[in-house]
Amino acid sequence: MSTHILRLKLYKDDCSAHFIRTVVLEEIEKYGRDNKIPILLDDTLDYISKILQEVKPKRILEIGTAIGFSAICFSKYLAEDGRID
């Protein structure tokens, strides 16, 4: 089994939402729910995003990534030189 390191370039935006909501993320979320792939619930994602917004971590360790939904959402809150492993 290979290990994949997901590196996302952070693009800041002026969105007032707690997490990134794009067409791509909505498609990933729909796919996950339709196919019974576990992804974070909105209220859990909101809670974690608020913490990440305050902390601005340099690294996030994503354990149990199924389709990358939460990693993409969390990427918004990384420090500028941050990464997700």
C-alpha positions in Angstrom: 0.0 0.0 0.0 1.4 3.4 -1.0 1.2 6.5 1.1 -0.2 9.6 -0.6 0.8 13.0 0.6 -1.8 15.5 -0.3 -0.2 18.9 -0.8 -2.6 21.8 -1.4 -1.7 25.3 -2.3 -3.8 27.6 -0.2 -5.8 30.2 -1.9 -7.2 32.8 0.5 -10.7 34.1 -0.3 -13.1 36.6 1.2 -15.8 34.0 1.8 -17.6 34.4 5.1 -18.4 30.6 5.2 -16.5 28.5 7.8 -15.3 26.1 5.1 -14.7 26.1 1.4 -17.9 25.4 -0.6 -17.2 25.0 -4.3 -18.9 23.0 -7.0 -16.1 20.5 -6.7 -16.6 20.0 -3.0 -20.3 19.7 -3.4 -19.8 17.0 -6.0 -17.4 15.2 -3.7 -19.8 15.4 -0.8 -22.7 14.2 -2.9 -20.7 11.3 -4.2 -19.6 10.3 -0.7 -23.2 10.5 0.7 -24.7 8.7 -2.4 -22.1 5.9 -2.1 -22.1 5.6 1.7 -18.5 6.8 2.0 -18.0 8.3 5.4 -17.4 12.1 5.3 -17.6 14.7 8.1 -21.0 16.1 8.9 -21.6 19.8 8.4 -21.8 20.6 12.1 -18.5 18.7 12.8 -16.8 20.4 9.9 -18.0 23.8 11.1 -16.6 23.1 14.6 -13.2 21.8 13.4 -12.9 24.7 10.9 -13.4 27.3 13.7 -10.5 25.7 15.6 -8.3 25.6 12.6 -9.1 29.2 11.7 -7.8 30.3 15.1 -4.7 28.0 15.1 -3.6 28.3 11.5 -1.6 25.0 11.7 1.5 24.4 9.5 0.7 20.7 9.2 -2.5 18.6 9.4 -2.3 14.8 9.6 -5.4 13.4 7.9 -6.0 9.9 9.1 -8.5 7.7 7.3 -8.9 9.8 4.3 -11.6 8.2 2.2 -12.1 10.7 -0.7 -10.3 13.8 0.6 -13.3 15.9 1.4 -12.2 17.0 4.9 -8.6 17.5 3.8 -9.8 19.9 1.0 -12.0 21.8 3.5 -9.2 22.0 6.1 -6.7 23.3 3.5 -8.2 26.8 3.7 -7.0 27.2 7.3 -3.4 26.1 6.9 -0.6 28.5 7.4 0.7 29.8 4.1 3.5 27.2 4.0 1.4 24.5 5.5 0.6 21.0 4.2 -1.7 18.1 4.8 -0.1 14.6 5.2 
